[in-house]
Amino acid sequence: MDSVVLETKELSFLYSKGTSSEVAAINNINIKINKGELVGIIGHTGSGKSTLVEHFNAILKPTGGSVFLDGNDIWQDKKNIRSVRFKVGVCFQYPEYQLFEDTVEKDVAFGPKNMGLSKNEIDLRVREAVEYVGLDKSYLEKSPFDLSGGEKRRVAIAGVMAMKPEVLVLDEPCAGLDPIGRKTVLDLIVSYKEKTNSTVIVVSHSMEDIAKIATKILVMNESRLAYYDTVRNVFSHVSELVSMGLDVPQITQLFLKLKNAGYDVRTDIYTADEAEKELLKLLKRRGNNAQ
């Protein structure tokens, strides 16, 4: 039986509550995220993605509804908020701008030190985390400011991983990176999840990136939950996703165009391997019909 690690019930958040400029950032969100899942959160700018994840580790307090971690309401006792923030680690967009120590080792160790761990445990976690993000131990003595943009990003992510959170939340981890950097970060995320069996949540505007790595996709649209399902089931709503202004993968767009042109093809295609198989089926059917 799946074990629920994170759950929201009727979760809502209003900015400027009680004023004439009051606006709902998220509205009545009900989700369950199981231990070990890799969930992608998608939505256009302003849809509520970042506001939603900022509730997962109590950065924001709900104006309605509740957030549960391991079955416990995280706001039931404010004294537990500190431990919640260690259990749900959030790495914000462009985290490299938050690097401040004079060596990579000190930066990655910052979180574990705040947890009050022993020096030996901190050293072990720092080395593990740097390995998770694909950097050699020789980087530990380097200044983070001497690294490339992609390397800085990985150091910042390692700093959150070093706290060994139950749930790792990455907000736009590939933002601003070139295609090679994007692939590197996505591969590292998958590798980290497989090695640790942690729950990982990735926020992105790129459905292409999410389709490559996620086990489930959560789609936000105008502050509400539009879809929360397996990748294939979400992509079966490709026309609706396009109408929301989401940038679905080019392969998916191609099959939607083929379908609209009258060809008998599936539209929940989002990988090259699936595309090849579906096109071969189409060609075989057309070949049989021509005989």
KOLKOLDREN-615738 format. One line per field, with one value per residue (C-alpha): residue in one letter; x, z, y. Coordinates in steps of 0.2 Angstrom, whole numbers, plus 5000, padded with zeros to 4 digits. Layout:
<pts>
resn = A/...
X = X/...
Z = Z/...
Y = Y/...
</pts>
This chain:
<pts>
resn = M/D/S/V/V/L/E/T/K/E/L/S/F/L/Y/S/K/G/T/S/S/E/V/A/A/I/N/N/I/N/I/K/I/N/K/G/E/L/V/G/I/I/G/H/T/G/S/G/K/S/T/L/V/E/H/F/N/A/I/L/K/P/T/G/G/S/V/F/L/D/G/N/D/I/W/Q/D/K/K/N/I/R/S/V/R/F/K/V/G/V/C/F/Q/Y/P/E/Y/Q/L/F/E/D/T/V/E/K/D/V/A/F/G/P/K/N/M/G/L/S/K/N/E/I/D/L/R/V/R/E/A/V/E/Y/V/G/L/D/K/S/Y/L/E/K/S/P/F/D/L/S/G/G/E/K/R/R/V/A/I/A/G/V/M/A/M/K/P/E/V/L/V/L/D/E/P/C/A/G/L/D/P/I/G/R/K/T/V/L/D/L/I/V/S/Y/K/E/K/T/N/S/T/V/I/V/V/S/H/S/M/E/D/I/A/K/I/A/T/K/I/L/V/M/N/E/S/R/L/A/Y/Y/D/T/V/R/N/V/F/S/H/V/S/E/L/V/S/M/G/L/D/V/P/Q/I/T/Q/L/F/L/K/L/K/N/A/G/Y/D/V/R/T/D/I/Y/T/A/D/E/A/E/K/E/L/L/K/L/L/K/R/R/G/N/N/A/Q
X = 5000/5007/5012/5006/5020/5013/4994/4984/4966/4955/4971/4969/4979/4974/4986/4980/4966/4952/4957/4950/4965/4962/4967/4967/4984/4979/4961/4954/4969/4967/4982/4991/5009/5016/5033/5046/5036/5044/5030/5031/5021/5017/5007/5009/5016/5004/4995/5000/5014/5027/5014/5008/5025/5029/5015/5024/5037/5028/5035/5017/5003/4986/4972/4961/4963/4978/4995/4999/5017/5017/4999/5002/4995/5011/5003/4995/5010/5021/5035/5037/5039/5058/5058/5046/5058/5072/5060/5054/5069/5065/5077/5071/5073/5091/5097/5115/5112/5110/5128/5138/5152/5170/5171/5159/5161/5155/5141/5134/5137/5127/5110/5117/5126/5109/5102/5114/5123/5140/5155/5158/5139/5141/5156/5148/5133/5143/5153/5137/5128/5142/5143/5124/5126/5140/5154/5171/5177/5191/5177/5175/5189/5185/5176/5158/5160/5174/5162/5152/5133/5128/5141/5135/5117/5123/5131/5116/5105/5118/5116/5097/5101/5114/5100/5092/5075/5060/5054/5065/5056/5065/5058/5063/5079/5084/5079/5092/5103/5108/5102/5117/5115/5097/5100/5113/5102/5087/5098/5105/5087/5082/5098/5096/5078/5083/5098/5089/5071/5066/5050/5055/5044/5050/5041/5044/5036/5043/5032/5045/5057/5044/5038/5056/5057/5041/5030/5015/5011/5001/4994/4989/4978/4972/4975/4966/4971/4967/4975/4984/4988/5001/5011/5001/4984/4988/4995/4979/4972/4984/4971/4966/4984/4987/4972/4979/4994/5006/5020/5018/5032/5035/5032/5015/5010/5015/5003/4989/4991/4990/4975/4967/4971/4961/4975/4971/4984/4985/4989/4996/5013/5027/5043/5053/5052/5033/5032/5042/5030/5014/5020/5025/5008/5000/5011/5006/4988/4988/4999/4986/4971/4980/4981
Z = 5000/4995/5010/5009/5014/5010/5008/5006/5011/5004/5003/4999/5000/4998/4995/5003/5012/5017/5006/4989/4981/4988/4975/4977/4973/4976/4978/4986/4982/4987/4983/4991/4987/4991/4997/4983/4970/4958/4955/4942/4945/4929/4925/4916/4925/4939/4940/4958/4956/4968/4980/4982/4986/4998/5009/5009/5021/5030/5021/5019/5031/5023/5023/5021/5023/5029/5024/5032/5033/5038/5043/5054/5052/5050/5058/5073/5084/5078/5088/5075/5060/5062/5060/5045/5036/5038/5032/5017/5009/4996/4983/4975/4957/4954/4970/4966/4970/4988/4989/5001/5009/5003/4999/4992/5007/5019/5008/5007/5026/5031/5032/5041/5054/5057/5061/5075/5068/5074/5063/5057/5051/5043/5034/5028/5022/5013/5003/4999/4993/4982/4974/4971/4960/4951/4957/4962/4980/4973/4972/4991/4993/4978/4980/4973/4964/4953/4946/4931/4932/4930/4944/4955/4953/4958/4973/4979/4976/4985/5000/5001/4998/5012/5025/5019/5018/5017/5003/4991/4982/4967/4960/4941/4943/4925/4923/4913/4909/4891/4884/4891/4908/4908/4904/4917/4931/4926/4926/4943/4950/4944/4950/4967/4969/4964/4976/4991/4988/4993/4987/4974/4968/4953/4948/4930/4915/4903/4901/4890/4905/4917/4905/4904/4923/4932/4938/4941/4935/4944/4932/4940/4930/4937/4955/4954/4952/4934/4933/4945/4937/4929/4915/4902/4909/4910/4892/4886/4889/4876/4868/4885/4890/4874/4878/4895/4886/4891/4880/4877/4870/4851/4849/4857/4847/4831/4835/4840/4822/4814/4824/4819/4801/4802/4805/4817/4830/4849/4856/4873/4865/4873/4870/4854/4857/4858/4843/4832/4837/4834/4817/4812/4817/4807/4792/4794/4795/4779/4770/4774/4769/4752/4748
Y = 5000/5017/5028/5046/5058/5075/5079/5095/5097/5111/5122/5140/5156/5174/5188/5204/5195/5207/5221/5227/5220/5202/5188/5169/5163/5145/5139/5123/5111/5093/5082/5067/5063/5046/5042/5039/5048/5061/5073/5087/5103/5112/5128/5145/5160/5166/5149/5146/5133/5142/5148/5129/5123/5137/5129/5112/5118/5131/5146/5152/5149/5144/5156/5141/5122/5112/5104/5087/5079/5061/5063/5078/5095/5105/5121/5112/5116/5131/5123/5110/5122/5121/5102/5103/5114/5101/5087/5097/5105/5118/5124/5140/5146/5152/5146/5150/5168/5162/5156/5166/5155/5156/5137/5125/5114/5128/5132/5114/5112/5127/5117/5102/5114/5122/5105/5103/5088/5082/5087/5069/5068/5085/5080/5064/5073/5086/5073/5063/5078/5084/5066/5066/5082/5075/5085/5079/5081/5092/5105/5106/5118/5129/5146/5144/5161/5153/5140/5140/5144/5126/5121/5134/5128/5110/5116/5125/5110/5100/5111/5106/5088/5088/5090/5073/5080/5067/5078/5088/5102/5110/5126/5128/5119/5121/5139/5148/5133/5128/5111/5102/5110/5106/5087/5086/5093/5082/5066/5071/5073/5056/5048/5056/5050/5032/5032/5039/5034/5051/5060/5073/5088/5098/5114/5119/5128/5115/5100/5093/5092/5085/5072/5065/5062/5062/5048/5060/5077/5091/5104/5121/5133/5150/5146/5129/5111/5106/5088/5077/5060/5049/5057/5047/5051/5070/5070/5062/5080/5088/5099/5106/5108/5118/5129/5133/5140/5126/5122/5103/5093/5095/5076/5078/5093/5083/5069/5081/5089/5072/5068/5084/5081/5064/5052/5038/5041/5042/5060/5054/5052/5061/5051/5048/5029/5030/5041/5028/5014/5024/5030/5012/5006/5020/5016/4997/5001/5012/4999/4985/4997/5000/4981
</pts>
